[in-house]
Amino acid sequence: MATDIPLVTVSANAITTVPATLADLTFTVHHEALTANEAQTAVSETSNALLLVLRGLPEVSRISTENVSLEPRYDDDQQVTGYRSVIEVSLRTPLPNTGEIIASVTQEKIGSASVLISDFSRTAEDEVQQQAYEQALTVAMTTAHRKAAIAANALGLQLRAIHRIDIGDVGSRYQSESMNVGAAMMAAPRSILQIEGGDLDVKASVSLQITLATSDLKNSSSLTNPSRFRTPTTDRQ
């Protein structure tokens, strides 16, 4: 009859910070009109003019159009009273350029449709965030392993082998921080916003399952020494 192998399960989180150096901006172009064609034409012409402005600005990348929509408008009797057309234009730029780009787009009339800032977030280069994530993951591994070693020692056992590793959602490693700049532009429409960079948190989490053995078991691959996981970064839980 097989004997269950004792296991210890531990988890840990870690955070490293990176400076926010980039801005992701989204502008929404929208227009309402009596006919669908009029609404679409106004939005199309204005978004094309907006794209020309953005492409002429320095250090602007990842320009794209998305979320195109055309919806009828109804009155209380559910009769169609008009149409609303919308398209979003997004871009990425170095953070210090953000204020001038917003001013270039919002302070001058580009077309017959309205242009609003619908989203603004601070972020960093993917490569920088990847390095920070790997550092945070190393810290989380170290912390989880240390917890397991403490628990095993308290029970008079020793760590034998890693049975399972579960790493938290890697899709959330790339961080951004949204900010509301619309209110600031309404308060001072003729000014150029000065936006500070600040830091972004890059998070990692891990769960380890480690098999245990009695302390008198000789095991050349003992895991009781976590020194190989060590990193100069301090973890935050």
N, C-alpha and C positions, 0 to 999 in steps of 0.2 A: 504494500500500500504506500502510495507516494506521500511524502511529508511536505506540507506547504513551506515554501521558503519565506522567511520573515523579510518584510520590506519596510522602508521608511520613505514617506512622501513629503517633500519640502518644496516651497515655492519662494520666489523673491522677485522684486521689482527694482529697477534702477533708472536713473534719469541723468542724461548729460545735456549740456546747453551749447547752442551754437548761436552766433550772432545773426540776426535777420539782416540780410543784405539786398533782398529782392522784393518787389511788389507785384502781385497779381491783381490786375484791374479788370472789371467788367462794366461796360457801358450798355445800357438798354435804350434802344431806339424804338419809340412807339408813336402811333398816330391813330386817331379815331376819325371816321368819315362816314358819310351816308352810304357809300357804295364800297364793296370789297376792293374793287380795282383802285379807287382813289386812295384808300388806306394803304394798300400794298405798294402803290407807286410812290407815295410820300416816304414810306419807310425804306424802300429800296434805294431811292435817290439819296436820302440822307445817310444811310449806312455806307453807300459807296463813297460819298464825300468824306465820311468819318474815316474810312479805311485809307483814303489818300492822305489825310492829315496825319494819321498814325504812322504810315509808312515813310513819311518825310521827317519824322522825329528821330533823333539819335538814340541808339541803344535800346530799341524796342524790338522784342522778339515774341515768338509764339502767338502771332496775331491770328485769330480765328473767329468765324461767325458760327453761331449755334442757337438752338431753341427758337427757331422761326415758328411763328404762330399767327393764325388769323381766326378771330372769333366774332360771331354776331353779338350784338347788344340788344337786349329786350326791354320793353316797358312792363308795367304792372300787368298788362293783359297778355303778356307773352308774344307781343308783336315785335318783329325785328325793326329796330330804330336806327341801326347803323352797324359799323364793323370796326374792330380794333385789331391792328396789325402790330406785331412785335418781333424784333430781332435783337440778339445780344452779340456784342463784339468784345472779345477778351484779349488780353495781352500780358506780357511780362516785361519788367524794366528794372534797372537798378533803383533801389529805394530813394536815393537823393533826387532822382528825376521825376518822382511821382507828382509833386506839386505843380511843376511846369506842364506836365502832360494833362493833368486835370484842368488846369487853367486854359490850355490851348483848346480843349474840347468844349468846356462848359461856358466860357466867357464870351464866345463869339457864336453867332447864329450860323450853323452849318447847313441846315436844310429846313424844309417845312415841317418835318417831324421833330418831336422832342427827344433830347438826349439826356439821360440821367445816369449817375453813378449807382449801379445796383450792387456791386460787391467790390471790396478792397481787402486784401489780406497780405500780411508780411510773411516772407518765407526765406529759404536759403537754397543754394545750389544742391541738386540731388546728391552729388558726390560727397559734399560736406556732411549732409545728413546721414548718408550711408556709413561714413566713417564714425560719426557720433553714435549711430545705432549699434554698430559692432562693438564699440567701447562700452556702451551701456549693457549690452548683452553679456559681455565678458564679466562685468561687475555683478550682474544678476546671477550668473553661473557660480561665481566665487561665493557669493552670499548664501545661495541655496546649499551649496556643498558644505559650507561651514556650519550651517544649521544642522545638516544631517550628521556631521561628525560630532557635534555637541550632543545630539540626541542619542547617538550610538554609544558614546562614551558614558553617558549617564546610565545607560542600561547594561553596561559592562560588555558591550559588543563592539564590533568594528565593521567599517564599511567594506563590502566585498566587491561589488560591481554595479555599474549603472545599468538599470533594467529598462528605463524609459526616460526620454526627454521630451517635454512638451514646451514649445516656444510660443509665446503670445502672438497675436495677430500682427504679422509683419506688414500688412497693408497699411497700418497706421503709423509706420515709422517716419514717413515724411510729413512734417508738421507745418502748419500755417496758422496764423492768428488773424481773424477777421476784425476789422475796425469799421466804425460808422463815420464816414467822412462827409456824408450828405448834410448833416446838421451844421457842420463847420462851414461848408460852402454856402449854405443858406445865410449864415450869420455874417459872412464876409465874402460876398460873391466876387469882388474885384481883387482879392488878395491871392497870393500864392501860398498854399499850405506848406508848412515845414513839418515833415514827418520824421520822427526819431526811429532808429532801428530797433534797439533793444535786443533781447535774447529769446530764443525759442527752446522749449523743452523737447528733447527726443527721448522716448521711453522704450524700455524693453522689459519683458517679463518672461519667466521660465519656471517650469515645474519639473522636479527630478524625482524619479523612483529609483531607489538604490537598495540592492539586496544586502542583508546583514549576515554576519558570521560570528561565532563565538570567538572571544579574544585569543584563545589558544590555537586557532586555526592558522596555519602558516599560508600566507597568500602573497606571492611576490608582486601581485598587481594591486596591492592594497590601495584604497582611495582615501585613507585617513589624512593624507597630507595634501591640502588644497593649494599649495604654493604655486603650482604651475598655472593656476587660474588668475593669479594676482595681477592687478593693474593699478597704476597710481591714481585712477579716478575714484572719488568717494561716491558710494551709492546712497540714494535717498529712497526710503521706503514709505 
